[in-house]
Amino acid sequence: MTDRFIPLVDQRLTTAGSTIPSELEAPTGLLSDTLARPLQDLRISVTDRCNFRCVYCMPKAIFGKDHAFMPHSALLSFEEITRIARIFVAHGVGKIRLTGGEPLLRKDIERLIAMLSALRTPDGQPLDLTLTTNGALLARKAQALKDAGLQRVTVSLDALDDEIFQRMNDVGFPVADVLHGIETAHKVGLGPIKINMVVKRGMNDHEIVPMARHFKGSPFILRFIEYMDVGTSNGWKMDEVIPSADIVRQINAEMPLEAINPNYTGETAERWRYRDGGGEIGLISSVTRAFCRDCTRARLSTEGKLYTCLFATGGNDLRALLRDGRSDEEISTVVAHVWRARSDRYSELRTANTEGLNQTGRKVEMSYIGG
Ligand code: SAM
């Protein structure tokens, strides 16, 4: 457990609404920010609720029984989400990931997936539509998700050892049920499936090699994520981060690896494959090898704020524009201005003191902005 908690500031209520530029513009699909990064991906948080209380993400001490989650009226409706998504697609987004909180907790999520899967890029292509889940409800929902048009899923799994896993999710949820969810998703054709393991020193680092062994030779791609200083409630410390290079070293000692090229520019994971043909793994080194210069992601929070960085302290209120009766052209122009002005590169500027960069505001929580 962490030994330091900072009270959660309600960022949800503090950022101001967006103003509409006087000159409206049509989307060109070619937006680029101050560092020449194109807008290509949109992550949408569909709920701030989760059925896990992972100690590094939504610790019980803060997200306890009394925590006030957002009222339903604050959440973007499926129609509002789809309208915003359509605007982003016109701006060049080809990939949408649903996240949260736990996205499978959002009632009728299949209906949203069906609406999003009907969208087409300006050249008529379907979107790359995916979802990140803790897997708890996956076995039950996989077929309906597939039928609605979801292409693939990423499942978070931090350990195979049941005791460690339950200590980390802090709600006593068993590993076997997540593994069953992964198998079911695979059977219904939600693939390729990626498995994300956040590694925290002293908590699950001795699960690195067992996890690699378990998924080697399987159809699933295991990815190790460096524990990050998102939000302010997890009491992050640099010495709790296991650098990706150490993870590769540990696995390589038993199962020899070689580096392979990224699938595309801006891919978050560095790829390594087993020399004996046993498949590949990914390393997401957001702390030790930050990849801000290739970041093409925008994030839409549960209540409709647009964030241009996972480590942001404020967002632009698109929901206010929607509920003010603003036109698509007006909202699209705001999005264009926000992206063009974007200069965030938090991870590249990160200091060992996580608060050093945040004198003016608290970073939003991952459960609110979406992972
Ligand atoms: N509930 C879903 C899930 O469990 O995948 C989606 C939301 S969760 C916030 C998305 C991902 O963020 C998970 O893989 C989680 O492990 C990861 N995550 C949360 N806090 C993190 C942190 N401090 N550092 C690195 N990854 C983190």
Residues whose N, C-alpha, C, O or C-beta is under 5 A from the ligand:
A	BS01	SAM	Y56 C57 T99 G100 G101 E102 T132 T133 N134 S156 N196 V198 I225 E226 Y227 M228 V230 M366 S367 G370 G371
